[in-house]
Amino acid sequence: MLRISLALVALVALVACGGGRSSGNRGYAPVVQFASGPIQKACQAQGRKAASRARCGCVQAVANRELSSSDQRRGVKYFKNPHALQEVRQNQDSNPGNKRFWAAWKAYGQRAAQVCSGV
């Protein structure tokens, strides 16, 4: 159980604040996406090494496209308490709200990792 929790925390940290490099810009300068908002602020507030202003702003830009404002507000608390997100994931079968949120958050995390990994 502890391993799963730690793995999820690592996944959230990676998705929220970094990853590898992306390619496919065909020789053009990369388009840097940036937005400010609750996810961006929470990302920067945690002081993670890879949580640059640009990367956190990119993560917020993706959140603006992928998540509702209420899902963004809900997600902010998981930056401070990743274990609570693990509980949402584990309780999604018995709670339709958790199931819907987990599906949205997971898709958002995957998209943010794709878009923001090179920032």
N, C-alpha and C positions, 0 to 999 in steps of 0.2 A: 504494500500500500504506500509506504514511504517512497519507494522507487517511482511509482506512478506519479505521485505528487511532485516529486522533484523533477521528473521528466516534463510534466506539464508546466511547471514554473519556468524551466529552461526554454520550452517552446514559446511560452508567452513572451519571455524576454527577447528571444530571437525574432519573433514576429513583430514585436513592438518596436524594436530598436536595431535591427540589422540583419545581415546575412552576407552573401557573396556578391559577385558582380553579375550584371546582366549584359547581354549583347544585343545586337540587332538594330542599332541606331544608324546603320549604313553610312558611317563616316561623318555624320552630323553631330554637332554638340548635343549632349543629352538634354532632354527637356526635364527640368527639375520642377516637381510639383511641390507646392507649399501652401499650407493653410494654418491658421491658428484656431484654437478651440480647446475643448476640455481634454481630448486625448493627447494633443500636442503638449499641453501644460503638464498633464500627469506623466507623460513620457519623460520630459525633461526634469521634473521634480524628483524622480527616483535616483538620479545621479549615476545611471549606468554608463560605463565607459563609452559605449557606442552610441549613446543617446545625444547626438549632435542636434543643434537647432534645425538644421536642414532635414535630417532623417526624421525627427519627431514631427516636423511640419509636413513631410511627405506622408507619414503614417496618418496624420489628421486629414490630409487631402483625400486619401483613400477612404477613410472613415466617413467623410462627408458624402461620398458617392455610394458607399456600401451599407451604412448603418443609419437607422433613424436617430433623431436627436435623443430620444429616450434610451435607446440602446447604447449610445455614446456615453450618456450620463451614468448608466448602469455599469458600463465597462470601466470607467475611470476608477472605481473603487477596487477593481481587481489588480490594478498596478500596485497598490499598497498592500493588498492581501490576496496574493495569487492562490492561496489555499481555498479561498471562497469560490474561485472559479472552478477549481477541482470539484467542489461540492455541487456546483451547478451541473457540471458534466455528469457526475454520478447520479444525480437526482432527476435527470431529464425524463426518464421513463414514467415517473410518478407525478411529474409536474409539467403540464403542457407549455407553460410560460418559460420554464427552463429549457425545454426541448427547442422551442422556437428561437430563444436567445442563443443557445449553444450553436445551433445551425448557422445563424447569422454571424456570430462572432468567429466561428471556425472559418467560414468562407471569407470573411473580412481579413482574418489573419493570414490566410494563404495568399490573398490578393495583395495585401500590404507587403508581404515578403517578396513577391514577384516584382512589384513596382518600385519598392524602396531599397532593395538590396544594394544597389550601386551608389546610393547617396551617402 
